[in-house]
Amino acid sequence: MFKFELNQLVNISISDEWGEVKGRAEYSAHENSYFVHYKAGDGRALTAWFDESDLHVVEDERHPGCAVYAGRELPLGAVVEEWCITDGT
């Protein structure tokens, strides 16, 4: 089972940089890994694999416990509504 979803925003624990989960991998003898596209501290855009234990969720400050997902351009006339689903953990 994966801790993070595709397109979810995550923090990289060691550097406090953040990015978007672009891919996931599971292994029989190792923890899950995530392919994260992020902006490095020096401003460069990078993509790299990180172990699940090296990441933590970016939360919406207005809605503690709710994950944040990468934004996408909405079709003309679309309306954004705020909502949050938590799994109780």
C-alpha positions as CSV (number, residue, x, y, z in Angstrom):
1,M,0.0,0.0,0.0
2,F,1.3,3.4,-0.9
3,K,1.5,6.3,1.6
4,F,1.4,9.0,-1.1
5,E,-0.8,9.4,-4.2
6,L,0.2,10.4,-7.7
7,N,0.2,14.3,-8.1
8,Q,0.3,14.7,-4.3
9,L,2.6,17.4,-3.0
10,V,5.3,16.1,-0.5
11,N,8.1,17.6,1.5
12,I,11.6,16.1,1.2
13,S,12.5,15.6,4.9
14,I,16.2,16.2,4.7
15,S,16.0,19.6,2.9
16,D,12.4,20.7,3.4
17,E,12.1,21.2,-0.3
18,W,8.8,20.1,-1.8
19,G,7.5,18.7,-5.0
20,E,4.9,16.6,-6.8
21,V,4.8,12.8,-6.9
22,K,5.2,11.8,-10.5
23,G,5.7,8.0,-10.1
24,R,5.7,5.2,-7.5
25,A,7.5,1.9,-7.1
26,E,7.0,-1.0,-4.7
27,Y,9.5,-3.7,-4.0
28,S,9.4,-7.1,-2.3
29,A,12.4,-6.4,0.0
30,H,12.6,-2.6,0.3
31,E,10.2,0.3,1.2
32,N,8.2,2.0,-1.4
33,S,9.9,4.7,-3.5
34,Y,8.5,7.8,-5.1
35,F,9.6,9.8,-8.2
36,V,9.3,13.4,-7.2
37,H,9.6,16.5,-9.4
38,Y,10.7,19.4,-7.2
39,K,12.4,22.8,-7.2
40,A,15.8,22.5,-5.5
41,G,17.1,25.1,-3.1
42,D,19.3,26.6,-5.8
43,G,16.2,27.1,-8.1
44,R,16.8,24.2,-10.5
45,A,13.9,21.9,-11.4
46,L,14.9,18.3,-10.5
47,T,13.3,14.9,-10.6
48,A,14.6,12.1,-8.3
49,W,13.6,8.9,-6.5
50,F,13.1,9.1,-2.7
51,D,12.3,6.4,-0.2
52,E,8.9,6.7,1.5
53,S,10.6,7.4,4.8
54,D,12.4,10.4,3.3
55,L,9.1,12.2,2.5
56,H,6.2,13.6,4.4
57,V,2.9,15.0,3.3
58,V,2.3,18.7,2.5
59,E,-0.9,19.7,4.4
60,D,-3.3,22.5,3.7
61,E,-2.8,25.0,6.5
62,R,-6.5,25.9,6.3
63,H,-7.5,22.2,6.6
64,P,-5.1,20.3,8.9
65,G,-4.8,16.7,8.0
66,C,-5.8,17.2,4.3
67,A,-3.3,16.5,1.6
68,V,-2.5,18.9,-1.2
69,Y,-2.4,18.0,-4.8
70,A,-0.7,19.7,-7.8
71,G,-2.9,22.2,-9.5
72,R,-4.1,21.7,-13.0
73,E,-5.5,24.2,-15.5
74,L,-9.3,24.0,-15.2
75,P,-11.7,24.1,-18.2
76,L,-13.4,27.4,-18.9
77,G,-16.3,27.8,-16.5
78,A,-15.2,25.2,-14.0
79,V,-15.7,26.0,-10.3
80,V,-13.3,25.1,-7.5
81,E,-14.8,23.9,-4.2
82,E,-12.8,23.3,-1.0
83,W,-13.2,19.8,0.5
84,C,-11.2,17.4,2.5
85,I,-11.4,13.6,3.1
86,T,-9.3,12.2,5.9
87,D,-8.8,8.6,6.6
88,G,-8.7,9.1,10.4
89,T,-4.9,8.5,10.8
